[in-house]
Every structure is written in C-alpha cells, then in structure tokens.
Amino acid sequence: MKVIPVGACYKCGAVFVEDDKLAKDAVCAQCSSWMHSCANCLHYDEYSHSKCREPKAAYVFDRLGRNECSLFKVKRLVRDEKKPKLSPRAEKLDRERSARDELEKLFKK
C-alpha cells in the first residue's frame, strides 16, 4: 500500500501532489481558484472566532481569495492509491456500513 501526501482544491476537489512550498500565485488547474487561500490552509477553521487556529495570523477578509499569509501551510490529505474517492453521501454510507459491521462483530456469539 503506497500512501501519497496530496492536497486538494477547496472548491472542486482536484487533487495535486503537495510539496512544502506552494507559490502564492498558484491556481487550480481544473477550476482556476486560488490555491494560496485560507480555505486550503491547515490552520483554517470555519468555527473559530477569527476563522484561523493560528493566534498570530492577521485577519483575512476574503477566505477564498489569494492572500499573503506567511503562516500558510497546505492542508494535507493522505489518500490511499487503491481506495477511490467517494462522494460525501457514499462516505457517510460507508462509515455507517463499517459501524454496523463492527457492532455485529462485537455482539456476535
């Protein structure tokens, strides 16, 4: 099993092989959205007060647009090559199915 560290576009989900430095003017090859944006950052948190888990970060008004944040780190996704990407509904059904299987194993006599 080979696991590849990748990043994904926040808008369309296009996967790209992630390196440590992402250019500030990089755009998604599929949908042309900015890659160096808060939505693609490891520290981005929709539910925190300033939308960022990094306390030293400056407030950014446009979370989906390009920014110059020096604390930006690409949000990494670790994806197994053999397992295909599922839709959100399929992921939910897969989790439910695996939970049922585990319960059956637990209570099986």
PyRosetta script that sets phi, psi and omega in degrees:
from pyrosetta import init, pose_from_sequence

init()
pose = pose_from_sequence("MKVIPVGACYKCGAVFVEDDKLAKDAVCAQCSSWMHSCANCLHYDEYSHSKCREPKAAYVFDRLGRNECSLFKVKRLVRDEKKPKLSPRAEKLDRERSARDELEKLFKK")
pose.set_psi(1, 119.6)
pose.set_omega(1, 179.7)
pose.set_phi(2, -105.8)
pose.set_psi(2, 123.1)
pose.set_omega(2, -179.6)
pose.set_phi(3, -107.1)
pose.set_psi(3, 129.5)
pose.set_omega(3, -176.6)
pose.set_phi(4, -112.4)
pose.set_psi(4, 128.7)
pose.set_omega(4, 174.3)
pose.set_phi(5, -75.2)
pose.set_psi(5, 121.9)
pose.set_omega(5, -179.0)
pose.set_phi(6, -133.7)
pose.set_psi(6, 162.5)
pose.set_omega(6, 171.0)
pose.set_phi(7, -115.0)
pose.set_psi(7, 164.9)
pose.set_omega(7, 178.8)
pose.set_phi(8, -138.6)
pose.set_psi(8, 145.6)
pose.set_omega(8, 177.8)
pose.set_phi(9, -65.2)
pose.set_psi(9, 135.6)
pose.set_omega(9, -179.5)
pose.set_phi(10, -67.7)
pose.set_psi(10, -26.3)
pose.set_omega(10, -172.7)
pose.set_phi(11, -89.3)
pose.set_psi(11, -51.5)
pose.set_omega(11, -174.7)
pose.set_phi(12, -110.3)
pose.set_psi(12, -13.2)
pose.set_omega(12, 178.9)
pose.set_phi(13, 83.6)
pose.set_psi(13, 9.0)
pose.set_omega(13, 178.7)
pose.set_phi(14, -62.1)
pose.set_psi(14, 131.1)
pose.set_omega(14, -175.9)
pose.set_phi(15, -90.6)
pose.set_psi(15, 138.0)
pose.set_omega(15, 175.0)
pose.set_phi(16, -133.8)
pose.set_psi(16, 147.3)
pose.set_omega(16, 177.7)
pose.set_phi(17, -71.2)
pose.set_psi(17, 124.8)
pose.set_omega(17, -171.4)
pose.set_phi(18, -90.1)
pose.set_psi(18, 129.5)
pose.set_omega(18, 170.2)
pose.set_phi(19, -111.3)
pose.set_psi(19, 172.4)
pose.set_omega(19, -174.8)
pose.set_phi(20, -66.2)
pose.set_psi(20, -36.4)
pose.set_omega(20, -178.9)
pose.set_phi(21, -109.7)
pose.set_psi(21, 123.0)
pose.set_omega(21, 175.9)
pose.set_phi(22, -109.4)
pose.set_psi(22, 128.2)
pose.set_omega(22, -178.6)
pose.set_phi(23, -60.3)
pose.set_psi(23, 143.5)
pose.set_omega(23, -178.1)
pose.set_phi(24, -68.2)
pose.set_psi(24, -20.6)
pose.set_omega(24, 179.4)
pose.set_phi(25, -105.9)
pose.set_psi(25, 19.0)
pose.set_omega(25, -179.8)
pose.set_phi(26, -71.7)
pose.set_psi(26, 141.7)
pose.set_omega(26, 177.9)
pose.set_phi(27, -126.2)
pose.set_psi(27, 157.1)
pose.set_omega(27, 178.4)
pose.set_phi(28, -68.9)
pose.set_psi(28, 134.7)
pose.set_omega(28, -179.8)
pose.set_phi(29, -69.2)
pose.set_psi(29, -23.7)
pose.set_omega(29, -175.7)
pose.set_phi(30, -92.3)
pose.set_psi(30, -45.9)
pose.set_omega(30, -173.9)
pose.set_phi(31, -118.3)
pose.set_psi(31, -1.5)
pose.set_omega(31, 177.3)
pose.set_phi(32, 64.7)
pose.set_psi(32, 24.6)
pose.set_omega(32, 174.8)
pose.set_phi(33, -84.8)
pose.set_psi(33, 157.2)
pose.set_omega(33, -178.6)
pose.set_phi(34, -68.4)
pose.set_psi(34, 132.1)
pose.set_omega(34, 178.7)
pose.set_phi(35, -86.3)
pose.set_psi(35, -31.9)
pose.set_omega(35, 179.8)
pose.set_phi(36, -88.9)
pose.set_psi(36, 70.2)
pose.set_omega(36, -179.1)
pose.set_phi(37, -133.4)
pose.set_psi(37, 163.1)
pose.set_omega(37, -178.6)
pose.set_phi(38, -58.4)
pose.set_psi(38, -37.0)
pose.set_omega(38, -177.3)
pose.set_phi(39, -63.1)
pose.set_psi(39, -22.9)
pose.set_omega(39, 177.9)
pose.set_phi(40, -99.8)
pose.set_psi(40, 6.7)
pose.set_omega(40, -175.5)
pose.set_phi(41, -91.5)
pose.set_psi(41, 146.2)
pose.set_omega(41, 177.6)
pose.set_phi(42, -61.8)
pose.set_psi(42, -32.3)
pose.set_omega(42, -176.1)
pose.set_phi(43, -85.6)
pose.set_psi(43, -7.8)
pose.set_omega(43, -177.1)
pose.set_phi(44, -66.6)
pose.set_psi(44, 130.6)
pose.set_omega(44, 178.7)
pose.set_phi(45, -142.5)
pose.set_psi(45, 109.6)
pose.set_omega(45, -176.4)
pose.set_phi(46, -59.4)
pose.set_psi(46, -27.5)
pose.set_omega(46, -172.5)
pose.set_phi(47, -98.8)
pose.set_psi(47, -2.6)
pose.set_omega(47, 176.8)
pose.set_phi(48, -83.0)
pose.set_psi(48, 164.7)
pose.set_omega(48, -174.9)
pose.set_phi(49, -59.1)
pose.set_psi(49, -49.1)
pose.set_omega(49, -177.6)
pose.set_phi(50, -99.2)
pose.set_psi(50, 11.2)
pose.set_omega(50, -179.2)
pose.set_phi(51, 65.4)
pose.set_psi(51, 15.8)
pose.set_omega(51, -179.7)
pose.set_phi(52, -143.7)
pose.set_psi(52, 135.2)
pose.set_omega(52, 178.9)
pose.set_phi(53, -81.5)
pose.set_psi(53, -11.2)
pose.set_omega(53, -179.8)
pose.set_phi(54, -87.5)
pose.set_psi(54, 112.8)
pose.set_omega(54, -175.0)
pose.set_phi(55, -67.8)
pose.set_psi(55, -23.2)
pose.set_omega(55, -177.3)
pose.set_phi(56, -89.1)
pose.set_psi(56, -4.1)
pose.set_omega(56, -177.3)
pose.set_phi(57, -73.6)
pose.set_psi(57, 141.6)
pose.set_omega(57, 175.6)
pose.set_phi(58, -73.1)
pose.set_psi(58, 150.6)
pose.set_omega(58, -179.5)
pose.set_phi(59, -71.6)
pose.set_psi(59, 133.9)
pose.set_omega(59, 179.1)
pose.set_phi(60, -115.0)
pose.set_psi(60, 127.2)
pose.set_omega(60, -177.5)
pose.set_phi(61, -77.0)
pose.set_psi(61, -43.2)
pose.set_omega(61, -178.3)
pose.set_phi(62, -98.6)
pose.set_psi(62, 98.4)
pose.set_omega(62, -175.7)
pose.set_phi(63, -73.5)
pose.set_psi(63, -20.3)
pose.set_omega(63, -178.1)
pose.set_phi(64, -99.2)
pose.set_psi(64, -10.9)
pose.set_omega(64, -178.6)
pose.set_phi(65, -92.3)
pose.set_psi(65, 173.6)
pose.set_omega(65, 179.4)
pose.set_phi(66, -66.4)
pose.set_psi(66, 141.1)
pose.set_omega(66, 175.3)
pose.set_phi(67, -139.2)
pose.set_psi(67, 170.8)
pose.set_omega(67, -176.3)
pose.set_phi(68, -111.3)
pose.set_psi(68, 23.5)
pose.set_omega(68, -176.4)
pose.set_phi(69, -61.1)
pose.set_psi(69, 126.9)
pose.set_omega(69, -179.5)
pose.set_phi(70, -79.3)
pose.set_psi(70, -12.5)
pose.set_omega(70, -179.5)
pose.set_phi(71, -94.3)
pose.set_psi(71, 5.5)
pose.set_omega(71, -177.7)
pose.set_phi(72, -63.0)
pose.set_psi(72, 131.7)
pose.set_omega(72, 171.8)
pose.set_phi(73, -135.4)
pose.set_psi(73, 135.9)
pose.set_omega(73, -178.4)
pose.set_phi(74, -65.0)
pose.set_psi(74, 132.8)
pose.set_omega(74, 174.7)
pose.set_phi(75, -71.3)
pose.set_psi(75, 115.5)
pose.set_omega(75, -175.8)
pose.set_phi(76, -89.5)
pose.set_psi(76, 141.5)
pose.set_omega(76, 172.3)
pose.set_phi(77, -117.1)
pose.set_psi(77, 129.7)
pose.set_omega(77, 176.1)
pose.set_phi(78, -103.0)
pose.set_psi(78, 113.6)
pose.set_omega(78, -174.3)
pose.set_phi(79, -119.9)
pose.set_psi(79, 135.2)
pose.set_omega(79, 176.3)
pose.set_phi(80, -78.4)
pose.set_psi(80, 133.2)
pose.set_omega(80, -179.2)
pose.set_phi(81, -62.8)
pose.set_psi(81, -34.0)
pose.set_omega(81, -174.5)
pose.set_phi(82, -79.4)
pose.set_psi(82, -25.7)
pose.set_omega(82, -176.7)
pose.set_phi(83, -93.0)
pose.set_psi(83, 120.4)
pose.set_omega(83, -178.6)
pose.set_phi(84, -73.1)
pose.set_psi(84, 155.0)
pose.set_omega(84, 177.1)
pose.set_phi(85, -74.1)
pose.set_psi(85, 132.3)
pose.set_omega(85, -179.0)
pose.set_phi(86, -103.4)
pose.set_psi(86, 159.8)
pose.set_omega(86, 173.9)
pose.set_phi(87, -71.9)
pose.set_psi(87, 162.0)
pose.set_omega(87, 179.3)
pose.set_phi(88, -56.2)
pose.set_psi(88, -39.2)
pose.set_omega(88, 179.3)
pose.set_phi(89, -67.8)
pose.set_psi(89, -40.4)
pose.set_omega(89, 179.1)
pose.set_phi(90, -66.9)
pose.set_psi(90, -36.7)
pose.set_omega(90, 176.6)
pose.set_phi(91, -62.9)
pose.set_psi(91, -41.6)
pose.set_omega(91, 179.2)
pose.set_phi(92, -63.0)
pose.set_psi(92, -45.7)
pose.set_omega(92, 179.2)
pose.set_phi(93, -63.8)
pose.set_psi(93, -37.5)
pose.set_omega(93, 178.2)
pose.set_phi(94, -64.9)
pose.set_psi(94, -43.0)
pose.set_omega(94, 177.2)
pose.set_phi(95, -63.0)
pose.set_psi(95, -43.4)
pose.set_omega(95, 178.8)
pose.set_phi(96, -62.3)
pose.set_psi(96, -43.0)
pose.set_omega(96, 179.8)
pose.set_phi(97, -62.8)
pose.set_psi(97, -43.7)
pose.set_omega(97, -179.8)
pose.set_phi(98, -68.7)
pose.set_psi(98, -33.9)
pose.set_omega(98, 176.9)
pose.set_phi(99, -65.8)
pose.set_psi(99, -42.0)
pose.set_omega(99, 177.2)
pose.set_phi(100, -62.7)
pose.set_psi(100, -41.9)
pose.set_omega(100, 178.9)
pose.set_phi(101, -61.8)
pose.set_psi(101, -42.1)
pose.set_omega(101, 178.5)
pose.set_phi(102, -65.3)
pose.set_psi(102, -39.1)
pose.set_omega(102, 176.9)
pose.set_phi(103, -64.7)
pose.set_psi(103, -42.1)
pose.set_omega(103, 178.2)
pose.set_phi(104, -62.2)
pose.set_psi(104, -40.1)
pose.set_omega(104, 177.3)
pose.set_phi(105, -63.6)
pose.set_psi(105, -39.8)
pose.set_omega(105, -177.5)
pose.set_phi(106, -66.7)
pose.set_psi(106, -43.3)
pose.set_omega(106, -176.1)
pose.set_phi(107, -97.5)
pose.set_psi(107, 5.4)
pose.set_omega(107, 179.3)
pose.set_phi(108, -73.1)
pose.set_psi(108, 137.0)
pose.set_omega(108, -178.1)
pose.set_phi(109, -94.0)
pose.dump_pdb("model.pdb")
